[in-house]
Amino acid sequence: MSNSSNRVSDFFNGESKTANSLWQYVSSLSPEAVTQLSKPASPEVLGVIERNIIGLLGSLPSEQFNVNINTNRENLGKLLASAMISGYFLRNAEQRMNFETALQDIDASE
């Protein structure tokens, strides 16, 4: 197994100190907070995440093709990590855009 694979395995097994701290933090959150953090705030973010995953998996129309995707646990974990990172990035970009818009509105009203 490569060094990169070992780091991924360490992260998912909680052997990394940072991963353990993050896991403890997420575990301490209330179910309502986890639900709120897990949902995209807008349909635009959800659409971008969906298009990203479809792009990674392939986009044959399911109405015309019987599509089955087979993978192993490590590759599925990488796909999940990629989707999560994309989601966090997009959520942060959306929050920044909303913040900048609010600041522009304040400047315009003064």
N, C-alpha and C positions, 0 to 999 in steps of 0.2 A: 504494500500500500504506500502511496506517495506521501510526502510531508504535508502537502495540502489536504489530502484526505484525512490524515491524522488530526489536523487542526479542526476540520469540520466535525469529525467524530468526537473530539474532545469537547467542542462547543455543545453539540447535541446531547452528550452524556453528562454535561454539567461539570466537567473536570476543570474548565477554565475558571479562574477567579472572577473575571468580568461576567462571564455567562452565569455563574452561580449568583452573583449580586443582582444581575438583571432578573433572573428567575425568581429570586426571593422578593424583589420589588413587585413583579407582575403577580406573583402568588398572593401578595399582601393586599392587592387592590380588591375592591368590592366587585361582585358580579356585574353590577350596574355600570361601574367605571370601565370594566373590560369590554362590555357590550358597546358602550359609547365610543371607546377608542377603536373598536374593530369595524365600525360602520363608516363608510365614506360619507363625508358631509354633503356631497353633491352628486347628482347623476353624472356629471362630467368626469369626476374622478373615478367613479365606478366603471364608466365606459372605457376610460383609458386603461384601467387595470384589466378589464375583460379583453380588450384588444391585445394587450401585452401577452397575456396567457395564451390566447388563441394563436398569436404569432409564434410563441415558443412551441406550441403543440402541433400546429398545422391547422388549416382552416377549410377542410373539406366539409361541404354542407351535409349535416346529419340526415336531412330528408332524402338525399340521393345515395348516401353511402352508409354502410354499417361500419363505423369507425371504432376500433379498439386500440387502446394505448397500453402497452406493457412497459414496465420499467422496474428498476430495483429500488430499494429503500433509500439508498444514498442519492440517486438521481431525483427521486421524488422530494427528498429533503432539500436539495439544491433548487428545485423548481419552486417549492414553498418559500424558501428564503428569498429567492429572486422576486417573487410576487409580493412578499412582505416589505422588502426594501423599496420596491417601486411604489407600493401603497404609502409607506411612510414619507417618501420623497414627495409624492404628489400631494399628500395631506399638508405637509409643511409648505409647499409652494402655494397651495390654495389659501392657507392661513396668512402667508406673507402678502399675497395679492389682496385679500380682504383687508388686512391691516393698512396697506398702502392706499387702497381705495378710501378707507375711513379717514386717513390723514389728509388725503386730497379734498375730501368733502369738508373737513374741518377748515382747511386753508381757504377753500372757496367761499365758505360762509362768513369768514372774518373780513 
